[in-house]
Amino acid sequence: MPLLEETTLPQEHPPTVPVVIIGNGPSGICLSYLLSGYKPYLDTATVHPNPILYRKLQETKHLPITEQDLEYLSEGLEGRSGNPVAVLFDTLLHPNADFGYEFPPVLQWRREKQHHIPHLVLGRATPGGAWHAMQGSMLTISLGIWMELPGVNYRDLTNGKRRDVTSDRATPEEISSYYRNYVKLKGLQKNFADNTYVTCVQKLCRGHEGEGLENGHTGQENGGVGDGGNEGFEGNGVECLNKGAGGALWEVRGYQQLQNDTHVPFSVFAENVVLATGASDSPVRLGVDGEDLPFVFHSISDLGLAIGQRKLDLKSDPILVVGAGLSAADAVLCACNSNIRVLHVFRKNVDDPDLIFKQLPKTLYPEYHKVYNMMCSQTYINVPPSSASNRPHTVSIASSVCAKMCPKPQLAAGNMAGNSSVGLFPDYTSFPEHCVVSFQSDMKCLIQGNNSLKAFKISMALVLIGTNPNLFFLKGHGQYLGQDPTKPVSCKQNPIDIHPYTFECTKEPGLFAMGPLVGDNFVRFLKGGALGIASCLLKRLKKKGKLISNGGNNFI
């Protein structure tokens, strides 16, 4: 849908909206649901297995969770998220899930339209975010039911088609379809503007005409739509929700790409901005020489494209996969599925307790444990010159690193349970505690171990060592928002510093962050950010005695 009709975009005063959400993945969708008047109440027909939490819920069962004391409810809870509200919301939606149980939620949802907060969700594609760009044949790490959002059962929407032991996991195609349909089923479409690209978010000083921009930007920076929007706020007639922000407003600028590839600029004022952009914008780079050469890639989709175009086959030089996470494991599986030789380089020792494979049950994730077994058992052995007589007993180097072409993988759980060597891919070699020194224009890469430096001829390289958010539209790329403001924002190493129960940035009132930006990388836990933010905004409105009853958005 068009973001702004011409009749609703005055040149002097862009529209003002209480909340703008940047990102239309599961974080943004869930928050839109909670801001649209859907309230979570304790379902009195259920009993939570945690007796202390259940007693607390009983004390105020007449109130929605969003109006209760989230800190009090979260106290003493433990889970696989560092954000207490994320743990709280997860245990309300999936009680005792970490113990293997599948208890029903203890919440019931009621629509209270008088508590609707007008908001706008901006996303670069259709609702679902990065899930639309992922490989359709792979399986999610989380169970399908953990990917669902409040109020719509995942299995009901996917017709309950389950296949085998891995059936409780889903394909990205199934998940992206679920999120698209969720928005339609819950009537949230009016809040979403698709194909929108934000180019600048800046705080505006309100109260004195011409006073300018608090963050030192000018209206012409970042390819924006001009500076006419930063004047005359006193006559705009908008009272901010965030009193702590000193009455400031945010200006969000960018463009919307229409079907005919035309770009329509937009400018919107917001009382509050929510960062829900995820973490897949910018791949982490090695920072070595030659990383920009045309055979070096940073996305697994490039491997799929090369295979689809038949640029790789069993006669090709091996591909190089760099990384020890699940993306790297997916690349290994993809290559071996297509009979492509693999050199797998990673810095960690195979016994490192922080390896993700150590945290995945074998019965649910047999394919990943198969890769891990290969990482452990099919390692490259460097032979010192003085031990040349031992060379026939080692794994050979260069183009003959792997001896046989790999068969199609057998993903049945029985292979893992019976014999860990069954179904492994002989045409694979791992390089634990190694690193890439450089890539060379003759399609060679230099790999360094503890006491070795070797050159290998490869057909392509995949550097899959993580991704970072790209907050280019914020002052200083948003670095000042991180827990360590001297370093770039990183979902794992340096997440955005937030208030633990409101998800408001500690360094920027009126600016909120959720999802991977605050360390919650799984859909199961990022929903807690939506609960914290919605609760915060609803309480501020109630405190002011001003509840929004307008059920629609007049700025879309």
Secondary structure, 3 states (H helix, E strand, C coil): CCCCCHHHCCCCCCCEEEEEEECCCHHHHHHHHHHCCEEEEECCCCCCCCHHHHHHHHHCCCCCHHHCCHHHHHCCCCCCCCCHHHHHHHHHHCCCHHHCCCCCCCEEEEECHHHCCCEEEECCCCCCHHHHHCCCCCCCCCEHHHHCCCCCCHHHHCCCCCCCCCCCECCHHHHHHHHHHHHHHCCCHHHEECCEEEEEEEEECCCCCCCCECCCCCCCHHHCCCCHHHCCHHHCCCCCCCHHHCCCEEEEEEEEECCCCCEEEEEEEEEEEEECCCCCCEECCCCCECCCCCCEECCHHHHHHHHHCCCCCCCCCCEEEECCCHHHHHHHHHHHHCCCCEEEECCCCCCCCCCHHHHCCCCCCHHHHHHHHHHHHCECCCCCHHHHHHHHHCCCCHHHCCCCCCCCCCCCHHHHHHCCCCCCCCCEEEECCCEEEEECCCCEEEEECCCCEEEEECCEEEECCCEECCCCCCHHHHHHHECCCCCCCECCCECECECCCCCEECCCCCEEECHHHHCCCCHHHHHHHHHHHHHHHHHHHHHHCCCCCCCCCCCC
